[in-house]
Amino acid sequence: MSGSDLSRGRHDHFHEVAGSIGFPTRYERTDLAADLHDRFEGLGAGEETDAVVSVAGRVMLLRSFGKLMFATIADRSGRIQLFVENGELGDDRFAAFGRLDTGDWVGARGRIMTTKKGELSVRVSEFTLLGKSLHPLPEKWHGLTDVETRSRRRYVDLMVNENARRIALTRSRIVGGLRRQFEARGYIEVETPVLAIEATGAAARPFHTHHSALDLDMQLRIATELHLKRLIVGGLERVFEIGRIFRNEGVDATHNPEFTTLESYEAFADFNDLMALVEEVFAAVAEAATGSTLVTYQGEEIDLTPPFPRVAMLDLVRDAIGAEIGFETDLDELRSIAASHGVATLEHWGHGKIVYELFDEVVAKTLTQPTFVTHYPTEVSPLARTVPGAPEIVERFELFIAGAEYCNAFSELTDPFEQRRRFEEQAVSRAAGDDEAHVVDEDFLLALEYGMPPTGGLGIGIDRLVMLLTDSAHIREVILFPTMRPE
């Protein structure tokens, strides 16, 4: 039978079961499956009750034994069995129930009982077809390992893959936990523009679009940073935003062009305060999502119990390459060292950029346990405050876990004149071909001229945090609808 013939056959079943009534507009469900399992946990095998309930869900399994049928339905909380007898429903309705298909949505009313094998069930006295599935549920879906197939049809994945449902629910708990952690510390949640004349706030390539009514070329935001800082200038003092970010970059196991971050800014705080904040928040969210600060990720046990080690980037690079390099090292010599470790340098790169690329190539992937990598080069941190007495490095850290970056934070640069100089340096890099370099944001510079207090800024990659806490190897597992090439 072809796919279209199968769909037509299932469609005919709808008319046979629903008759002239068609789909109902609503259904009065009294109980969820999980609540019933909790409520009647002590019910013995073969016991009957007088408790009448109404349940609703998708038919996942249907079995017929002459005058008796069993159906398993799934709702958002779990699964419950329907016990269907010819004597209870009558010949016509019993036959109609037998014409249901797996995948159909059904509502059922009846008394709670257990079968002789102890399976909690609803003895069905009446039922209603709520929605018709014209396609059979995929067989052996649990055995599929193709992330792409499951991601393209997430609606089917969620129907039959318990792990997909677990990840979706855990993601919700993680986002909710993050929100509560920041609100409890006096932060207010805000929203900033997704569309901008020029996307700023990060080293990334933007997506371009056009506003027809204004006849204006625009870009999708690559960060929420500079708008949130404007709110600190305005006196809000503690703000955060959980929002979508768009970067016109590659797709791989840890990158999706559309992803979610939490960015926060706190007046009168520096990067040391933010390290303490991150330790507390990550531990609390891990507890909320998994019940522990010890999690397993891809076979490695990760301990999120504070405190996390803090190590300067230059020290990590020196240890990894076995050379006492520094910002005073001859630039040609540093380029040669970089080349020997697989890092191809560009002519306009200075010491800081080369050190950063060396770290990325030889160190980052080796950091398994939570580690704060601190004191980044100023050259790659145009929005961060420099360390007093050391203008070549800034008060910045990134948290690395299992070889990947999970958050980025720094003491914010608040001097408008120094910020302009940094932007202009970035413009030189941009002119040299670096299309991810920052542009000069004149309005942000104007905001700084009105006065910005000492501030600590933090960005957390929510998708990667969900990957960690759900033991997911691919970012597409934790984004319900990831970006994919059309079939």
PESULPE-V875204 format. One record per pair of residues at least 6 apart in sequence whose ideal C-beta (glycine too) atoms are under 7 Angstrom apart, sorted by sequence separation. I is the first residue (numbers start at 0). J is the second residue. D is the distance in Angstrom with one decimal. If there is no record, write none. Layout:
i | j | d
I | J | D
I | J | D
This chain:
i | j | d
62 | 68 | 6.6
72 | 78 | 6.8
99 | 105 | 6.4
113 | 119 | 5.6
114 | 120 | 5.8
143 | 149 | 6.5
157 | 163 | 5.3
248 | 254 | 6.3
250 | 256 | 6.6
285 | 291 | 6.9
286 | 292 | 6.2
317 | 323 | 6.1
386 | 392 | 5.1
412 | 418 | 5.3
471 | 477 | 5.3
475 | 481 | 4.2
62 | 69 | 4.7
71 | 78 | 5.5
72 | 79 | 6.1
113 | 120 | 6.5
149 | 156 | 4.2
156 | 163 | 4.6
157 | 164 | 5.7
198 | 205 | 3.9
209 | 216 | 5.6
210 | 217 | 5.4
231 | 238 | 6.9
285 | 292 | 5.1
293 | 300 | 6.2
294 | 301 | 5.1
317 | 324 | 6.2
337 | 344 | 5.4
385 | 392 | 6.9
386 | 393 | 6.5
397 | 404 | 5.0
398 | 405 | 4.7
429 | 436 | 4.0
474 | 481 | 7.0
85 | 93 | 4.3
88 | 96 | 6.6
112 | 120 | 5.5
209 | 217 | 6.8
230 | 238 | 5.0
248 | 256 | 6.3
316 | 324 | 6.9
377 | 385 | 5.7
385 | 393 | 5.3
386 | 394 | 5.8
398 | 406 | 4.7
428 | 436 | 4.2
466 | 474 | 6.3
469 | 477 | 6.4
61 | 70 | 5.0
71 | 80 | 5.4
72 | 81 | 6.3
207 | 216 | 6.6
208 | 217 | 5.4
247 | 256 | 6.5
285 | 294 | 6.1
293 | 302 | 5.7
294 | 303 | 6.6
324 | 333 | 6.1
344 | 353 | 5.7
384 | 393 | 6.1
397 | 406 | 6.6
429 | 438 | 7.0
60 | 70 | 6.7
83 | 93 | 6.9
111 | 121 | 6.4
112 | 122 | 5.0
157 | 167 | 6.8
178 | 188 | 6.9
246 | 256 | 6.0
282 | 292 | 5.0
292 | 302 | 6.7
334 | 344 | 4.9
383 | 393 | 3.8
384 | 394 | 5.3
397 | 407 | 5.0
60 | 71 | 4.1
69 | 80 | 6.0
70 | 81 | 4.3
149 | 160 | 6.8
207 | 218 | 5.6
208 | 219 | 6.7
227 | 238 | 5.6
245 | 256 | 6.4
292 | 303 | 4.3
383 | 394 | 6.3
425 | 436 | 4.4
466 | 477 | 5.3
58 | 70 | 5.5
59 | 71 | 4.9
69 | 81 | 6.9
109 | 121 | 4.6
110 | 122 | 4.9
206 | 218 | 6.5
245 | 257 | 5.5
292 | 304 | 4.6
313 | 325 | 6.9
324 | 336 | 6.5
374 | 386 | 6.5
383 | 395 | 4.6
396 | 408 | 5.8
425 | 437 | 4.0
426 | 438 | 7.0
462 | 474 | 5.5
465 | 477 | 4.2
59 | 72 | 6.6
69 | 82 | 6.5
70 | 83 | 6.6
83 | 96 | 5.4
109 | 122 | 4.6
205 | 218 | 4.1
206 | 219 | 4.4
227 | 240 | 6.2
377 | 390 | 6.5
380 | 393 | 4.5
395 | 408 | 6.9
426 | 439 | 5.8
58 | 72 | 5.6
59 | 73 | 5.0
107 | 121 | 5.8
109 | 123 | 4.5
149 | 163 | 6.9
205 | 219 | 6.1
243 | 257 | 6.0
244 | 258 | 5.6
322 | 336 | 6.1
342 | 356 | 4.8
377 | 391 | 5.7
395 | 409 | 3.6
57 | 72 | 6.2
68 | 83 | 4.2
109 | 124 | 4.5
342 | 357 | 5.7
376 | 391 | 6.5
377 | 392 | 6.2
380 | 395 | 5.1
394 | 409 | 5.7
422 | 437 | 5.9
462 | 477 | 5.5
56 | 72 | 3.6
57 | 73 | 5.3
107 | 123 | 4.8
108 | 124 | 5.9
205 | 221 | 5.2
243 | 259 | 5.8
244 | 260 | 5.3
320 | 336 | 6.5
337 | 353 | 5.2
376 | 392 | 6.0
377 | 393 | 5.2
393 | 409 | 6.1
394 | 410 | 3.9
423 | 439 | 6.6
462 | 478 | 6.1
35 | 52 | 6.7
56 | 73 | 4.9
67 | 84 | 5.7
108 | 125 | 5.0
223 | 240 | 5.0
242 | 259 | 6.9
333 | 350 | 6.2
340 | 357 | 6.2
375 | 392 | 6.7
422 | 439 | 4.3
54 | 72 | 6.7
56 | 74 | 3.8
66 | 84 | 6.6
137 | 155 | 6.4
203 | 221 | 4.3
241 | 259 | 6.8
242 | 260 | 6.8
285 | 303 | 4.8
342 | 360 | 5.2
374 | 392 | 4.6
375 | 393 | 5.7
422 | 440 | 6.9
55 | 74 | 6.5
59 | 78 | 6.7
66 | 85 | 4.1
107 | 126 | 4.4
140 | 159 | 4.4
141 | 160 | 6.6
223 | 242 | 5.9
334 | 353 | 6.7
337 | 356 | 6.6
341 | 360 | 5.7
106 | 126 | 6.5
140 | 160 | 6.1
198 | 218 | 4.1
201 | 221 | 4.8
241 | 261 | 5.0
320 | 340 | 6.1
330 | 350 | 6.6
333 | 353 | 5.3
337 | 357 | 5.7
340 | 360 | 6.0
355 | 375 | 6.9
375 | 395 | 4.3
105 | 126 | 5.8
106 | 127 | 4.5
196 | 217 | 6.3
197 | 218 | 6.2
198 | 219 | 6.6
200 | 221 | 6.4
201 | 222 | 3.9
282 | 303 | 5.3
340 | 361 | 5.4
355 | 376 | 5.6
30 | 52 | 4.7
32 | 54 | 6.7
105 | 127 | 6.8
136 | 158 | 6.4
137 | 159 | 6.6
195 | 217 | 6.5
198 | 220 | 5.4
200 | 222 | 3.3
222 | 244 | 6.3
239 | 261 | 6.2
240 | 262 | 5.6
281 | 303 | 5.4
282 | 304 | 6.3
328 | 350 | 6.9
354 | 376 | 5.6
29 | 52 | 5.2
105 | 128 | 5.9
106 | 129 | 5.3
136 | 159 | 5.7
194 | 217 | 4.9
195 | 218 | 5.6
198 | 221 | 4.5
200 | 223 | 6.9
201 | 224 | 6.9
221 | 244 | 6.4
239 | 262 | 6.6
282 | 305 | 5.7
373 | 396 | 4.5
29 | 53 | 4.5
30 | 54 | 6.0
32 | 56 | 6.9
105 | 129 | 6.0
200 | 224 | 3.6
220 | 244 | 6.4
221 | 245 | 6.7
239 | 263 | 3.8
326 | 350 | 4.7
352 | 376 | 6.9
355 | 379 | 4.7
372 | 396 | 6.2
28 | 53 | 5.4
54 | 79 | 5.7
103 | 128 | 6.4
104 | 129 | 4.0
194 | 219 | 6.8
195 | 220 | 5.7
200 | 225 | 4.5
220 | 245 | 6.5
221 | 246 | 5.4
238 | 263 | 6.9
351 | 376 | 2.7
371 | 396 | 4.7
372 | 397 | 5.2
384 | 409 | 7.0
419 | 444 | 5.6
27 | 53 | 6.0
28 | 54 | 6.3
81 | 107 | 5.3
104 | 130 | 3.5
193 | 219 | 6.1
199 | 225 | 5.4
219 | 245 | 3.9
238 | 264 | 5.5
279 | 305 | 6.7
351 | 377 | 5.9
352 | 378 | 5.1
383 | 409 | 3.7
384 | 410 | 4.2
418 | 444 | 6.2
28 | 55 | 4.5
103 | 130 | 6.7
193 | 220 | 5.4
278 | 305 | 3.7
351 | 378 | 3.0
352 | 379 | 5.8
371 | 398 | 5.8
372 | 399 | 5.9
383 | 410 | 6.4
384 | 411 | 6.3
68 | 96 | 6.3
103 | 131 | 5.8
192 | 220 | 6.8
237 | 265 | 5.1
278 | 306 | 5.9
351 | 379 | 5.8
383 | 411 | 6.9
384 | 412 | 5.0
26 | 55 | 5.4
68 | 97 | 6.4
103 | 132 | 5.3
237 | 266 | 6.9
278 | 307 | 5.8
349 | 378 | 5.2
369 | 398 | 6.3
370 | 399 | 5.1
380 | 409 | 6.5
382 | 411 | 6.7
383 | 412 | 5.8
415 | 444 | 5.4
418 | 447 | 5.9
82 | 112 | 6.5
96 | 126 | 6.2
102 | 132 | 2.9
236 | 266 | 4.2
382 | 412 | 5.6
369 | 400 | 5.0
82 | 114 | 6.7
100 | 132 | 6.2
102 | 134 | 6.7
191 | 223 | 5.1
415 | 447 | 3.8
72 | 105 | 6.3
102 | 135 | 6.4
231 | 264 | 5.1
366 | 399 | 4.0
415 | 448 | 4.8
63 | 97 | 6.1
101 | 135 | 6.2
102 | 136 | 5.1
192 | 226 | 6.5
367 | 401 | 5.8
413 | 447 | 6.5
87 | 122 | 6.5
88 | 123 | 6.7
101 | 136 | 5.0
191 | 226 | 3.7
227 | 262 | 5.8
231 | 266 | 5.6
274 | 309 | 6.7
367 | 402 | 6.8
87 | 123 | 6.6
191 | 227 | 6.3
228 | 264 | 6.1
363 | 399 | 6.2
366 | 402 | 6.2
87 | 124 | 5.8
227 | 264 | 5.0
320 | 357 | 6.7
365 | 402 | 7.0
61 | 99 | 6.3
80 | 118 | 5.4
82 | 120 | 4.1
224 | 262 | 6.2
316 | 354 | 5.8
364 | 402 | 4.1
413 | 451 | 4.3
80 | 119 | 6.8
81 | 120 | 6.7
82 | 121 | 6.6
206 | 245 | 5.2
223 | 262 | 4.7
363 | 402 | 6.3
61 | 101 | 5.9
79 | 119 | 6.8
80 | 120 | 4.3
81 | 121 | 5.4
82 | 122 | 4.9
83 | 123 | 4.8
351 | 391 | 6.4
381 | 421 | 4.1
413 | 453 | 6.7
36 | 77 | 6.8
58 | 99 | 5.8
60 | 101 | 6.8
82 | 123 | 6.6
189 | 230 | 6.3
206 | 247 | 4.9
313 | 354 | 6.2
316 | 357 | 5.1
320 | 361 | 6.4
381 | 422 | 6.7
413 | 454 | 6.7
32 | 74 | 5.2
34 | 76 | 6.9
59 | 101 | 6.4
79 | 121 | 6.4
81 | 123 | 5.2
204 | 246 | 6.5
205 | 247 | 6.0
312 | 354 | 6.8
316 | 358 | 5.2
319 | 361 | 4.7
31 | 74 | 5.6
33 | 76 | 3.6
58 | 101 | 5.4
203 | 246 | 4.3
204 | 247 | 4.4
315 | 358 | 6.4
319 | 362 | 5.0
411 | 454 | 4.3
31 | 75 | 7.0
32 | 76 | 5.2
33 | 77 | 4.4
35 | 79 | 5.9
58 | 102 | 6.5
204 | 248 | 6.1
381 | 425 | 5.4
411 | 455 | 6.8
31 | 76 | 4.1
32 | 77 | 4.2
57 | 102 | 6.4
58 | 103 | 4.8
203 | 248 | 6.6
410 | 455 | 5.9
411 | 456 | 5.1
32 | 78 | 5.5
312 | 358 | 5.4
316 | 362 | 6.2
32 | 79 | 3.9
57 | 104 | 5.5
58 | 105 | 5.8
315 | 362 | 4.8
408 | 455 | 6.8
409 | 456 | 6.3
187 | 235 | 6.4
408 | 456 | 6.3
189 | 238 | 5.1
191 | 240 | 6.0
408 | 457 | 4.1
55 | 105 | 7.0
187 | 237 | 6.6
190 | 240 | 6.4
408 | 458 | 6.9
55 | 106 | 4.1
186 | 237 | 4.4
187 | 238 | 5.7
188 | 239 | 5.9
189 | 240 | 5.5
406 | 457 | 6.3
407 | 458 | 4.9
185 | 237 | 5.3
186 | 238 | 6.2
188 | 240 | 6.7
406 | 458 | 6.1
53 | 106 | 6.5
54 | 107 | 5.7
186 | 239 | 4.7
406 | 459 | 4.5
405 | 459 | 6.8
406 | 460 | 6.7
53 | 108 | 4.5
405 | 460 | 5.8
381 | 437 | 5.5
51 | 108 | 6.8
315 | 372 | 6.5
51 | 109 | 6.8
181 | 239 | 4.8
405 | 463 | 5.5
51 | 110 | 5.5
52 | 111 | 6.1
405 | 464 | 6.2
50 | 110 | 6.4
310 | 370 | 6.4
312 | 372 | 5.3
403 | 463 | 6.0
49 | 110 | 6.6
50 | 111 | 4.5
312 | 373 | 6.9
313 | 374 | 6.9
48 | 110 | 6.1
307 | 369 | 4.3
308 | 370 | 5.1
309 | 371 | 4.4
310 | 372 | 6.3
311 | 373 | 5.3
312 | 374 | 5.9
47 | 110 | 6.8
48 | 111 | 4.6
178 | 241 | 6.7
307 | 370 | 6.2
308 | 371 | 6.8
310 | 373 | 6.8
311 | 374 | 4.4
312 | 375 | 5.8
48 | 112 | 6.5
177 | 241 | 7.0
307 | 371 | 5.4
309 | 373 | 5.5
47 | 112 | 4.9
326 | 391 | 4.4
46 | 112 | 6.7
302 | 368 | 6.2
303 | 369 | 6.1
401 | 467 | 6.8
46 | 113 | 5.3
54 | 121 | 5.8
174 | 241 | 6.5
301 | 368 | 6.6
400 | 467 | 6.3
45 | 113 | 6.3
299 | 367 | 5.9
44 | 113 | 5.6
52 | 121 | 6.3
43 | 113 | 6.7
45 | 115 | 5.0
42 | 113 | 5.1
44 | 115 | 5.9
39 | 111 | 5.7
44 | 116 | 6.5
44 | 117 | 3.9
55 | 129 | 6.3
35 | 111 | 6.8
42 | 119 | 6.6
186 | 263 | 6.0
28 | 106 | 6.8
16 | 95 | 4.9
15 | 95 | 6.8
26 | 106 | 4.4
39 | 119 | 5.8
347 | 428 | 6.2
16 | 98 | 5.3
181 | 263 | 6.0
15 | 98 | 5.2
16 | 99 | 6.4
36 | 119 | 6.0
35 | 119 | 6.6
177 | 261 | 5.5
347 | 431 | 4.6
12 | 98 | 4.8
12 | 100 | 6.0
9 | 100 | 5.4
274 | 371 | 5.5
301 | 400 | 6.2
180 | 280 | 4.7
301 | 401 | 6.4
26 | 127 | 6.4
57 | 158 | 6.4
299 | 401 | 6.3
26 | 129 | 5.7
177 | 280 | 6.9
180 | 283 | 5.7
23 | 127 | 6.1
180 | 284 | 6.7
297 | 401 | 6.9
296 | 401 | 5.3
23 | 129 | 6.4
22 | 129 | 6.9
176 | 283 | 6.7
177 | 284 | 5.9
22 | 130 | 6.5
176 | 284 | 4.3
17 | 128 | 4.8
173 | 284 | 5.8
176 | 287 | 4.1
16 | 128 | 4.7
176 | 288 | 6.5
13 | 128 | 6.8
172 | 287 | 5.9
173 | 288 | 5.1
172 | 288 | 5.0
13 | 131 | 4.1
169 | 288 | 5.4
10 | 131 | 6.9
277 | 398 | 6.0
9 | 131 | 6.6
274 | 396 | 6.1
9 | 132 | 6.8
10 | 133 | 5.9
9 | 133 | 4.8
270 | 394 | 4.5
269 | 394 | 6.1
270 | 395 | 6.3
270 | 396 | 5.7
6 | 133 | 4.1
6 | 134 | 6.5
277 | 406 | 5.9
273 | 408 | 4.4
270 | 408 | 5.8
270 | 409 | 5.3
270 | 410 | 4.8
269 | 410 | 4.3
253 | 403 | 5.8
224 | 382 | 6.9
296 | 467 | 5.4
294 | 467 | 6.7
297 | 470 | 6.8
294 | 468 | 6.1
296 | 470 | 5.5
295 | 470 | 6.0
297 | 472 | 6.0
289 | 468 | 5.8
277 | 457 | 6.9
288 | 468 | 4.8
273 | 455 | 4.6
228 | 411 | 6.6
272 | 455 | 5.5
285 | 468 | 6.1
269 | 453 | 6.7
273 | 457 | 5.0
267 | 452 | 6.1
270 | 455 | 6.0
266 | 452 | 4.6
267 | 453 | 5.7
268 | 454 | 6.9
269 | 455 | 5.3
268 | 455 | 3.7
266 | 454 | 5.3
265 | 454 | 6.6
264 | 454 | 5.6
265 | 455 | 5.1
264 | 456 | 4.8
263 | 457 | 4.9
262 | 457 | 6.8
262 | 458 | 4.7
260 | 458 | 5.4
261 | 459 | 4.5
260 | 459 | 6.3
260 | 460 | 6.0
261 | 461 | 6.0
260 | 461 | 6.2
259 | 461 | 4.4
259 | 462 | 5.8
258 | 462 | 5.1
255 | 462 | 6.9
253 | 463 | 6.4
229 | 443 | 6.9
232 | 446 | 4.8
225 | 440 | 6.0
229 | 446 | 4.8
232 | 449 | 5.6
225 | 443 | 4.7
232 | 450 | 6.9
232 | 451 | 4.9
255 | 474 | 5.2
231 | 451 | 6.0
252 | 472 | 6.5
254 | 474 | 6.7
231 | 452 | 7.0
252 | 473 | 4.9
253 | 474 | 5.6
252 | 474 | 6.3
228 | 451 | 6.8
231 | 454 | 5.3
255 | 478 | 5.8
257 | 482 | 5.7
255 | 481 | 5.3
256 | 482 | 4.9
255 | 482 | 5.6
204 | 434 | 5.7
204 | 435 | 5.5
203 | 435 | 5.5
224 | 456 | 6.6
250 | 482 | 6.5
202 | 435 | 4.6
202 | 436 | 6.5
202 | 437 | 6.8
199 | 437 | 6.2
199 | 438 | 5.9
197 | 438 | 5.4
199 | 440 | 4.7
174 | 461 | 6.5
173 | 464 | 6.2
173 | 465 | 5.6
170 | 465 | 4.8
173 | 468 | 6.1
169 | 465 | 6.9
169 | 468 | 6.4
169 | 469 | 5.2
166 | 469 | 4.8
166 | 471 | 6.3
170 | 477 | 6.1
166 | 476 | 6.1
166 | 477 | 5.8
167 | 479 | 6.5
150 | 475 | 4.6
153 | 479 | 5.5
146 | 473 | 5.1
153 | 480 | 6.1
146 | 475 | 5.4
146 | 476 | 6.5
150 | 481 | 5.3
151 | 483 | 6.2
150 | 483 | 6.3
151 | 486 | 7.0
147 | 483 | 7.0
